[in-house]
């Protein structure tokens, strides 16, 4: 079983992630982890924090000489801004001189303050911040490296920002990852890219924010991950929950899920054919997104995640109430982005990788990478 746990606050000393279940013998370096974290900082419309924030990685446990040991992996991501926040975020006794009492609509602030009995939103927002996803990306890098051992590659691309929708139906492959990341908005459609950037500039001028949609694609996923036997074993359910856990994501679609809901059944399913050359069954389309009955079909996994506009604006217009005085006011402002949709795509890759790696380990097992790969090869050979 693959599981991970993160800890830490946005402006705290560091984030920490522990990943348990990665087999022994997986080659992985701090440089690879840093590369994935750098991808998370990509995207036109990000705030100034992305320009000066560095992710200081320390591998604390589970690694030796560039390989995993089979024991839990522990990774720390230091906060280079900690000296500025050491007093405000000190874990020792003390108090703040600047409590945040005007919760932001659309954020975790007010519900969290009510749930935990706080009158300072910082006690909630620091953990609710999307900064936490840096720890997830570190965990996801391990999952991606494991999946690569069985030929699985994952890539995401932005298909919508605000009202601008990419018209191209071309989908990137893992070989196109550098091209996608070179785009300022991580869009595989050059014409849409220019329109998206113009929309971000317009929103920035108005002090507003934008949401959007990313598509996440997993190539080479073997048949049989997930299961139909229980509700919590279904692969599409696991993918949906994982992606909905990403900050500001409010909708998930597997394949053409929302569109096929309006079609007749004769036009809503993927025809099955036999590929004699490859000696395998094939689905001729991707309407189901590579998942049927809660199980992977062996085809391309397709999922889309919809992110709402960010709840923190550069223009103070969102109406709220001061939790101390109960007076009507406007929400406070933290440093924010105009949009984080391109970065959300990288996090969505991470969450898909963690789900697929977890299900691959459940299916094939193995205490070492070599055993994991042998078990997968034996299963595929049996199908042939």
Secondary structure, DSSP 8 states (H G I E B T S, - for coil): --EEEEE--TTSSEEEEEEE---BT-B--HHHHHHHHHHHT--TT--THHHH--EEEEEEESEETTEE-SS-EEEEEEETTHHHHTTTT-SSS---SS---B--TTSSHHHHHHHHT-S-THHHHHHHSGGGHHHHHHHHHHHHHHHHTTT-EEEEEEEEETTEE--------GGGHHHHHHSTT--S-HHHHHHHHHHHHHHHHTT----EEEEEEEES--TT-B-SSSGGG-HHHHHHHHHHTSTTEEEEEETTHHHHTTS-GGGSS--EEEETTTTEEEESS-TTTTEETTEE-SS-EEEEEEE---S--SS---EEEBTTT--EEE----S--S--HHHHHHHHHHHHHHHHHHHHHHHH--SBHHHHHHHHHHHHHHH-
